[in-house]
Amino acid sequence: MSAGYVGILAVDLHFPEAGSLKGKRRFVKSAKAQLQNRFGASVAEVDHHELWQRSRLTVACVAREHREVETLLDDAVRYLNGQEYEVVRVERELVVPGE
């Protein structure tokens, strides 16, 4: 019996318009909410908390089929690339529980 698939993205973002931590927080909060609402992802800011213009998010999506989780990750990256901030780096990992 399949346990499904977990897709994980580690995404570094640059916010050139942010002039303060408060400004950065607005971008991060919006990105997290959109990823959660659009893709059913779990999202956490995991690094660069003290920097005004940088953030690292970890995004996790779960699906029954391999292709479904790949599509969710592709769409999440496409969404992030279409925003007013810059995607600096993306790392992707696919995990099969029990393997």
C-alpha positions, 0 to 999 in steps of 0.5 A: 500500500502506498503511503503517498509522496511528500514534496519539499521546497527550500526557497530563498527569496529577495525582497528589494522593496523591503526597507525594514523587517516590517516591510519584509514581514508583509511579503513573507506573510503574503507568500506563505498565505498564498502557498497555503491557500493555492497549493495546500502547502505547509510553509515556514520561514526558516532562515534570515529572520534578522535580514530585511530583504532576504528570507528562506521558506520551506514548503511541503506538499503531500499527494497520493501520486508522484506526478501530483506532488511534482505538479504542486511543486512546479506550480508553487515555484511558478507562482513565486517567480511571478511575484514582485520579489525575486526567487534567488534559489530553489532546492527540491526534494521528494520523499516517499514515507517508509523508504 
